[in-house]
Amino acid sequence: MSEWSYEVRFWAIRKRNARQPFQLRWMVGTREHAKSFLTQGLADSHRSELMTAARKGEPFEIDSGLPKSMVAKTRDISWYEHARAYIEMKWDDSPGNTRQTLAEAMATVTPAFVKDTKGMPEARVVRRALYGWAFNKNRWDVEPPTEVAQVLNWFERKSLPTSALSDRLLVKNALRALSKRLDGATAAPGTISRKRAIFYNSLEFAVDAELLSDNPLDRIKWKAPEQVTEEVDPACVPNPTQAAKLLAAVREQSKRGRRLAAFFGCMYYAAARPAEVIGLRASDCDLPRRGWGVIRLHDTRPRSGTAWTDSGEAHEKRGLKHRPRKEVRPVPIPPELVALLRWHLTAYGTAPDGRVFQTLRGGLVQDTGYGEVWAEARSRALTPAEFESRLAKRPYDLRHAAVSTWLSSGVEPQLVAARAGHSVAVLFRVYAKFLKDGDDAANAKISARLDRHT
């Protein structure tokens, strides 16, 4: 990091017998600096610039002898270069899904920081080139397609210097950009929040690199567009009767469906996330012949895509979401799921690494595969009206069904949150509508208690 001083002293310009005879001398702190010029006028002009900066109260860098404003100009790089440097800094310590999120955020704000839009390609072409190539470090050594190369060359030429981001109106344009989808609709609340956080962090990185004097977002009053809440919509969540029909439709539709019956069962009966179920091993399961069992969740296998992982595989092996790497989440499971898992292990065994669920070739279960099975199950199990609605539209809605069932059964919220793998605060925020459904029961309990003392 640079050292700065406000103690600046100037001497008169002196003339020497040299190729550039007019020498300007000054001192910053205890360090002397000198610069020679061809003419007296050039020396006077530079001296005037330095003295003006000193009178304004600018700090001077001790090593270079220059005021902060001049240092920033000598070190300035384009926003496009800075954004790539930020991606490179974050890359090695980020999992594949985070890399995608970083690239998406940088690809969203970068078009806001250009000198002009003359010749800018169509928005979807720009997003594809920036997201898939400019901000994907795994592809930096790969020759891009001609169309992509043209887009990247355009941004290299047109990108504003990073110092320009001290203009708050310019930064507000970027905030508006990250709050919109490509089709112009308002983005989801979580998407806006994530992109803004990444953008803020990239500006902090610019401050650390002394490309900006401060983070302009700290000086901007901006409110994200009004959004829907994060609450789960009850219209999406199947009740126990509907869930049972859906699971039966999974089993009955095909060989692939039968292999996935217990997979979907883990989401419904144990509120497990799909990525957690993919990594479940037989050794993680206690499956007694009678009564309740337990599964212990400690691995996730999120799908990032081969372009974003170091291994070149589509899935990564990671710990539980928002938890320390080695944390384990035990979840008691009812006899219904115990029976499903016991049958599955008897029928299909395990993968070579002990995983319960595998494809016909022993690979990881893919979201495209189980998504197709789920879509077919909906068409078989639901009425035409239900099928056209949002009911159980995604397999993930089975997890929501599990949590809502637990809450409506009177299980304490703290225990529900622990089994589902998130905080009580998230439970109250996301499942607020299901918690409200318990008001009548709660009121009855309170009235019964009060009646005893009246």
C-alpha positions as CSV (number, residue, x, y, z in Angstrom):
1,M,0.0,0.0,0.0
2,S,1.1,3.5,-0.8
3,E,2.2,5.9,2.0
4,W,0.9,9.5,1.8
5,S,1.8,12.8,3.3
6,Y,0.4,16.3,3.5
7,E,3.8,17.9,4.1
8,V,4.9,19.2,0.7
9,R,7.6,21.8,0.1
10,F,8.6,23.3,-3.3
11,W,11.8,25.0,-4.4
12,A,12.4,27.5,-7.2
13,I,13.0,26.1,-10.6
14,R,16.7,25.9,-11.4
15,K,18.5,25.9,-14.7
16,R,21.3,23.4,-15.4
17,N,23.5,22.5,-18.3
18,A,21.6,19.5,-19.5
19,R,19.4,18.3,-22.4
20,Q,16.4,19.2,-20.3
21,P,17.8,22.2,-18.4
22,F,14.9,23.3,-16.3
23,Q,14.6,21.3,-13.1
24,L,11.6,21.3,-10.8
25,R,12.4,20.1,-7.2
26,W,10.0,19.4,-4.3
27,M,9.8,17.4,-1.2
28,V,7.0,15.1,0.1
29,G,7.5,14.3,3.8
30,T,11.2,13.7,4.0
31,R,11.7,12.5,0.5
32,E,13.0,14.7,-2.3
33,H,11.7,14.6,-5.9
34,A,12.9,16.2,-9.1
35,K,11.7,16.4,-12.7
36,S,13.4,18.1,-15.7
37,F,11.8,19.9,-18.6
38,L,12.8,21.3,-21.9
39,T,11.4,24.8,-21.3
40,Q,10.8,27.1,-18.4
41,G,7.1,27.2,-19.3
42,L,6.6,23.4,-19.0
43,A,8.4,23.4,-15.6
44,D,6.2,26.3,-14.4
45,S,3.1,24.6,-15.5
46,H,3.8,21.3,-13.7
47,R,4.9,23.2,-10.6
48,S,1.6,25.1,-10.7
49,E,-0.4,21.8,-10.9
50,L,1.4,20.3,-7.9
51,M,1.0,23.5,-5.8
52,T,-2.7,23.7,-6.7
53,A,-3.2,20.1,-5.5
54,A,-1.3,20.9,-2.3
55,R,-3.5,24.0,-1.6
56,K,-6.6,21.9,-2.1
57,G,-5.4,19.7,0.7
58,E,-4.7,16.6,-1.4
59,P,-2.4,14.0,0.1
60,F,0.8,13.3,-1.9
61,E,2.2,9.9,-2.4
62,I,5.7,9.7,-0.9
63,D,7.2,7.3,-3.4
64,S,6.1,9.1,-6.6
65,G,5.8,12.6,-5.2
66,L,2.4,13.1,-6.9
67,P,-0.9,14.2,-5.5
68,K,-3.6,11.5,-5.2
69,S,-5.5,12.8,-8.3
70,M,-2.5,12.5,-10.5
71,V,-1.6,9.0,-9.1
72,A,-5.1,7.8,-9.9
73,K,-4.7,9.0,-13.6
74,T,-1.3,7.2,-14.0
75,R,-2.7,4.0,-12.6
76,D,-6.2,4.1,-14.2
77,I,-7.4,1.1,-16.2
78,S,-10.7,0.5,-18.0
79,W,-13.7,-0.8,-16.2
80,Y,-13.6,-3.9,-18.5
81,E,-10.0,-4.6,-17.4
82,H,-10.8,-4.0,-13.8
83,A,-13.8,-6.3,-13.9
84,R,-11.7,-9.1,-15.3
85,A,-9.1,-8.5,-12.6
86,Y,-11.8,-8.8,-10.0
87,I,-13.0,-12.1,-11.5
88,E,-9.5,-13.4,-11.5
89,M,-9.0,-12.4,-7.9
90,K,-12.2,-14.2,-6.8
91,W,-12.0,-17.2,-9.1
92,D,-9.8,-19.8,-7.3
93,D,-11.6,-19.5,-4.0
94,S,-15.1,-19.7,-5.5
95,P,-17.2,-22.8,-6.3
96,G,-18.7,-23.1,-9.7
97,N,-22.1,-21.7,-8.8
98,T,-20.5,-18.6,-7.3
99,R,-18.3,-18.1,-10.3
100,Q,-21.5,-18.1,-12.4
101,T,-23.0,-15.5,-10.2
102,L,-19.9,-13.3,-10.3
103,A,-19.8,-13.5,-14.1
104,E,-23.5,-12.7,-14.4
105,A,-23.2,-9.6,-12.2
106,M,-20.2,-8.3,-14.1
107,A,-21.9,-9.0,-17.4
108,T,-24.9,-7.0,-16.2
109,V,-23.2,-3.8,-15.1
110,T,-20.3,-3.7,-17.7
111,P,-22.5,-2.4,-20.6
112,A,-23.4,0.6,-18.4
113,F,-19.7,1.8,-18.4
114,V,-19.0,2.5,-22.0
115,K,-18.0,5.8,-23.8
116,D,-21.0,5.4,-26.2
117,T,-23.2,2.7,-27.6
118,K,-22.4,3.2,-31.2
119,G,-21.9,-0.3,-32.7
120,M,-22.9,-2.1,-29.5
121,P,-24.3,-5.6,-30.5
122,E,-27.7,-6.8,-29.5
123,A,-28.2,-7.2,-25.7
124,R,-28.4,-11.0,-25.7
125,V,-25.3,-11.3,-27.8
126,V,-23.5,-9.0,-25.4
127,R,-24.6,-10.9,-22.4
128,R,-23.6,-14.2,-23.9
129,A,-20.1,-13.0,-24.8
130,L,-19.5,-11.2,-21.5
131,Y,-21.0,-14.0,-19.3
132,G,-19.6,-17.0,-21.1
133,W,-16.2,-15.7,-22.2
134,A,-15.0,-12.3,-20.8
135,F,-15.8,-13.2,-17.2
136,N,-15.3,-17.0,-17.3
137,K,-11.6,-17.5,-16.4
138,N,-11.6,-21.1,-17.6
139,R,-12.1,-19.8,-21.2
140,W,-9.4,-17.1,-21.2
141,D,-6.9,-19.4,-22.9
142,V,-9.5,-20.6,-25.5
143,E,-10.0,-18.9,-28.9
144,P,-13.5,-17.5,-28.8
145,P,-15.9,-17.7,-31.8
146,T,-15.6,-14.8,-34.2
147,E,-18.9,-13.2,-33.1
148,V,-17.8,-13.4,-29.4
149,A,-14.3,-12.0,-30.3
150,Q,-15.9,-9.0,-32.0
151,V,-18.0,-8.2,-28.9
152,L,-15.0,-8.4,-26.6
153,N,-12.9,-6.2,-28.8
154,W,-15.7,-3.7,-28.8
155,F,-15.8,-3.5,-25.0
156,E,-12.0,-3.3,-24.9
157,R,-12.2,-0.2,-27.1
158,K,-15.3,1.4,-25.6
159,S,-15.0,0.7,-21.9
160,L,-14.7,3.8,-19.6
161,P,-11.8,4.2,-17.2
162,T,-12.5,2.9,-13.8
163,S,-12.0,6.4,-12.3
164,A,-15.1,7.5,-14.2
165,L,-17.2,5.6,-11.7
166,S,-16.7,8.4,-9.2
167,D,-19.7,9.9,-11.2
168,R,-22.7,8.8,-9.2
169,L,-25.2,9.1,-12.0
170,L,-23.1,6.6,-14.0
171,V,-23.2,4.2,-11.1
172,K,-26.9,4.7,-10.7
173,N,-27.3,3.5,-14.3
174,A,-25.5,0.3,-13.4
175,L,-27.8,-0.2,-10.5
176,R,-30.8,0.2,-12.8
177,A,-29.3,-2.4,-15.1
178,L,-28.8,-5.0,-12.5
179,S,-32.4,-4.6,-11.3
180,K,-33.7,-5.6,-14.8
181,R,-33.8,-8.9,-16.7
182,L,-32.8,-9.0,-20.4
183,D,-36.5,-8.9,-21.3
184,G,-36.9,-5.6,-19.4
185,A,-38.9,-7.1,-16.5
186,T,-37.8,-6.5,-13.0
187,A,-35.4,-9.1,-11.6
188,A,-36.2,-11.2,-8.6
189,P,-35.3,-9.7,-5.2
190,G,-32.6,-12.2,-4.4
191,T,-31.0,-11.6,-7.9
192,I,-30.9,-7.9,-7.4
193,S,-29.4,-8.3,-3.9
194,R,-26.7,-10.7,-5.0
195,K,-25.7,-8.6,-8.0
196,R,-25.5,-5.4,-6.0
197,A,-23.4,-7.1,-3.3
198,I,-20.9,-8.3,-6.0
199,F,-20.9,-4.9,-7.7
200,Y,-20.2,-3.2,-4.3
201,N,-17.4,-5.7,-3.7
202,S,-15.8,-5.0,-7.1
203,L,-15.8,-1.3,-6.3
204,E,-14.1,-2.0,-3.0
205,F,-11.5,-3.9,-4.9
206,A,-11.1,-0.7,-7.1
207,V,-10.6,1.4,-3.9
208,D,-8.0,-1.1,-2.6
209,A,-6.2,-0.9,-6.0
210,E,-6.3,3.0,-5.6
211,L,-8.4,3.3,-8.8
212,L,-11.1,5.1,-6.8
213,S,-10.8,7.3,-3.8
214,D,-13.9,5.8,-2.2
215,N,-16.8,3.5,-3.0
216,P,-19.4,5.5,-4.9
217,L,-22.2,3.2,-3.7
218,D,-21.7,4.6,-0.2
219,R,-22.7,8.0,-1.5
220,I,-25.7,6.9,-3.5
221,K,-29.3,6.9,-2.2
222,W,-31.0,4.1,-4.2
223,K,-33.9,1.8,-3.4
224,A,-34.4,-1.4,-5.3
225,P,-37.7,-1.7,-7.2
226,E,-40.7,-2.9,-5.2
227,Q,-40.6,-6.7,-5.2
228,V,-42.6,-9.6,-4.1
229,T,-41.6,-11.1,-0.8
230,E,-39.5,-14.3,-0.4
231,E,-42.5,-16.1,1.1
232,V,-43.4,-19.5,-0.4
233,D,-46.7,-19.3,-2.2
234,P,-49.1,-21.9,-0.8
235,A,-50.6,-22.3,-4.3
236,C,-47.3,-24.0,-5.3
237,V,-47.2,-26.5,-2.4
238,P,-49.0,-29.9,-2.7
239,N,-51.0,-31.1,0.3
240,P,-50.3,-34.7,1.6
241,T,-52.9,-36.3,-0.6
242,Q,-51.5,-34.5,-3.7
243,A,-48.0,-35.3,-2.8
244,A,-48.8,-39.0,-2.4
245,K,-50.4,-39.1,-5.8
246,L,-47.4,-37.4,-7.3
247,L,-45.0,-39.9,-5.8
248,A,-47.1,-42.8,-7.0
249,A,-47.1,-41.3,-10.5
250,V,-43.3,-41.2,-10.4
251,R,-43.1,-44.9,-9.5
252,E,-45.6,-46.0,-12.1
253,Q,-44.5,-44.2,-15.2
254,S,-41.2,-46.0,-16.2
255,K,-38.0,-47.7,-15.1
256,R,-36.4,-44.3,-14.7
257,G,-39.4,-43.2,-12.5
258,R,-39.0,-46.2,-10.2
259,R,-35.3,-45.4,-9.8
260,L,-36.3,-41.9,-8.7
261,A,-39.2,-42.7,-6.3
262,A,-37.1,-42.6,-3.2
263,F,-35.1,-39.6,-4.6
264,F,-38.3,-37.5,-4.6
265,G,-39.3,-39.1,-1.3
266,C,-36.3,-37.6,0.4
267,M,-37.4,-34.2,-0.7
268,Y,-40.9,-34.7,0.5
269,Y,-40.4,-36.7,3.7
270,A,-37.1,-35.2,4.8
271,A,-37.2,-31.7,3.3
272,A,-33.9,-32.4,1.6
273,R,-32.6,-30.2,-1.2
274,P,-32.1,-32.0,-4.6
275,A,-28.3,-31.3,-4.4
276,E,-28.2,-32.9,-0.9
277,V,-30.2,-36.0,-2.1
278,I,-27.8,-36.5,-5.1
279,G,-24.9,-36.9,-2.7
280,L,-26.7,-39.1,-0.1
281,R,-24.8,-42.3,0.6
282,A,-26.0,-45.6,2.1
283,S,-23.7,-45.1,5.1
284,D,-25.6,-41.9,5.8
285,C,-28.9,-43.8,6.3
286,D,-30.2,-45.6,9.4
287,L,-33.1,-47.7,8.1
288,P,-34.7,-50.0,10.7
289,R,-37.3,-52.6,9.7
290,R,-39.9,-50.8,11.8
291,G,-40.4,-47.2,12.9
292,W,-38.6,-44.0,12.2
293,G,-35.1,-43.9,10.7
294,V,-32.5,-41.1,10.2
295,I,-30.6,-39.8,7.2
296,R,-27.5,-37.7,7.8
297,L,-26.9,-35.0,5.2
298,H,-23.4,-33.5,4.9
299,D,-22.6,-33.3,1.2
300,T,-24.2,-31.4,-1.7
301,R,-23.6,-31.9,-5.4
302,P,-24.7,-28.7,-7.0
303,R,-24.6,-28.6,-10.8
304,S,-22.5,-25.7,-12.1
305,G,-21.7,-26.9,-15.6
306,T,-18.4,-28.1,-17.0
307,A,-17.4,-24.6,-18.1
308,W,-17.3,-23.3,-14.5
309,T,-15.6,-26.1,-12.5
310,D,-11.8,-26.8,-12.1
311,S,-12.5,-30.5,-12.6
312,G,-14.3,-30.2,-15.8
313,E,-17.3,-32.1,-14.3
314,A,-20.8,-30.7,-14.2
315,H,-21.3,-31.2,-10.5
316,E,-19.1,-30.2,-7.5
317,K,-18.8,-31.8,-4.2
318,R,-19.4,-29.3,-1.4
319,G,-20.7,-29.1,2.2
320,L,-24.2,-28.1,3.3
321,K,-25.5,-24.8,2.1
322,H,-24.5,-21.9,4.4
323,R,-22.9,-24.3,6.8
324,P,-19.3,-25.1,7.8
325,R,-17.8,-27.7,5.4
326,K,-17.9,-30.7,7.8
327,E,-21.2,-30.0,9.4
328,V,-23.8,-32.8,9.4
329,R,-27.6,-32.4,9.5
330,P,-29.4,-35.4,10.9
331,V,-33.0,-35.6,9.8
332,P,-35.4,-38.2,11.3
333,I,-37.5,-39.8,8.5
334,P,-40.9,-41.5,8.8
335,P,-41.5,-45.2,8.1
336,E,-42.8,-44.3,4.6
337,L,-39.4,-43.0,3.5
338,V,-37.6,-45.8,5.3
339,A,-39.5,-48.3,3.3
340,L,-38.8,-46.4,0.0
341,L,-35.1,-46.3,0.7
342,R,-34.9,-49.9,1.8
343,W,-36.7,-51.0,-1.4
344,H,-34.5,-48.8,-3.5
345,L,-31.2,-50.1,-2.1
346,T,-32.4,-53.7,-2.5
347,A,-33.4,-53.1,-6.1
348,Y,-30.5,-51.0,-7.3
349,G,-27.7,-51.2,-4.8
350,T,-25.3,-48.3,-4.6
351,A,-22.9,-46.5,-6.8
352,P,-19.1,-47.4,-6.5
353,D,-18.6,-44.5,-4.1
354,G,-21.6,-45.5,-1.9
355,R,-24.2,-43.1,-3.3
356,V,-27.8,-44.2,-3.0
357,F,-28.9,-42.7,-6.2
358,Q,-27.3,-43.2,-9.6
359,T,-28.1,-43.2,-13.3
360,L,-28.2,-46.5,-15.2
361,R,-24.5,-46.0,-15.9
362,G,-23.6,-45.2,-12.3
363,G,-23.3,-41.5,-12.8
364,L,-24.8,-38.6,-10.8
365,V,-28.5,-38.0,-11.1
366,Q,-29.0,-35.0,-13.5
367,D,-31.6,-32.3,-13.0
368,T,-32.7,-32.6,-16.6
369,G,-33.5,-36.3,-16.0
370,Y,-35.4,-36.0,-12.8
371,G,-37.1,-32.8,-14.2
372,E,-38.6,-34.8,-17.1
373,V,-39.9,-37.5,-14.7
374,W,-41.5,-34.9,-12.5
375,A,-43.2,-33.2,-15.4
376,E,-44.7,-36.5,-16.5
377,A,-45.8,-37.3,-12.9
378,R,-47.7,-34.0,-12.8
379,S,-49.5,-34.7,-16.0
380,R,-50.6,-38.1,-14.6
381,A,-51.4,-37.2,-11.0
382,L,-53.0,-33.8,-11.2
383,T,-56.3,-32.7,-12.6
384,P,-56.2,-30.5,-15.8
385,A,-56.8,-27.4,-13.7
386,E,-54.1,-28.3,-11.2
387,F,-51.7,-29.2,-14.0
388,E,-52.2,-25.7,-15.6
389,S,-51.6,-24.0,-12.2
390,R,-48.4,-23.5,-10.3
391,L,-49.1,-26.5,-8.0
392,A,-45.9,-28.6,-7.6
393,K,-44.4,-27.0,-10.7
394,R,-40.9,-27.8,-9.5
395,P,-39.5,-30.8,-7.6
396,Y,-38.3,-28.3,-5.1
397,D,-41.9,-27.7,-4.1
398,L,-41.8,-31.1,-2.3
399,R,-39.3,-29.6,0.1
400,H,-41.7,-26.7,0.8
401,A,-44.5,-29.3,1.2
402,A,-42.4,-31.1,3.9
403,V,-41.8,-27.9,5.9
404,S,-45.4,-26.8,5.6
405,T,-46.6,-30.3,6.8
406,W,-44.3,-30.2,9.8
407,L,-45.4,-26.7,10.7
408,S,-49.1,-27.5,10.3
409,S,-48.6,-30.6,12.4
410,G,-47.5,-28.4,15.4
411,V,-43.8,-29.1,15.3
412,E,-41.8,-26.3,17.0
413,P,-40.4,-23.8,14.5
414,Q,-36.9,-24.2,16.0
415,L,-37.0,-27.9,15.3
416,V,-38.4,-27.5,11.8
417,A,-35.7,-25.0,10.9
418,A,-33.0,-27.3,12.2
419,R,-34.3,-30.3,10.2
420,A,-34.8,-28.2,7.0
421,G,-31.3,-26.8,7.3
422,H,-31.8,-23.0,7.7
423,S,-32.2,-20.4,10.4
424,V,-35.4,-19.7,12.3
425,A,-35.3,-16.2,10.9
426,V,-35.4,-17.7,7.3
427,L,-38.2,-20.0,8.4
428,F,-40.4,-17.2,9.6
429,R,-39.7,-15.1,6.5
430,V,-40.1,-17.7,3.8
431,Y,-42.9,-19.8,5.4
432,A,-44.8,-16.9,7.0
433,K,-48.1,-17.8,5.3
434,F,-47.9,-21.4,6.7
435,L,-47.1,-20.1,10.2
436,K,-50.2,-17.8,10.0
437,D,-52.4,-20.8,9.4
438,G,-51.7,-22.0,12.9
439,D,-53.3,-18.9,14.5
440,D,-56.6,-20.6,15.2
441,A,-55.0,-23.6,16.9
442,A,-52.8,-21.3,18.9
443,N,-55.8,-19.1,20.0
444,A,-57.7,-22.2,21.1
445,K,-54.7,-23.3,23.2
446,I,-54.5,-19.9,24.8
447,S,-58.2,-19.8,25.5
448,A,-58.2,-23.2,27.1
449,R,-55.4,-22.1,29.4
450,L,-57.2,-19.0,30.4
451,D,-60.4,-20.8,31.0
452,R,-58.8,-22.8,33.7
453,H,-58.3,-19.7,35.8
454,T,-61.6,-18.0,35.3
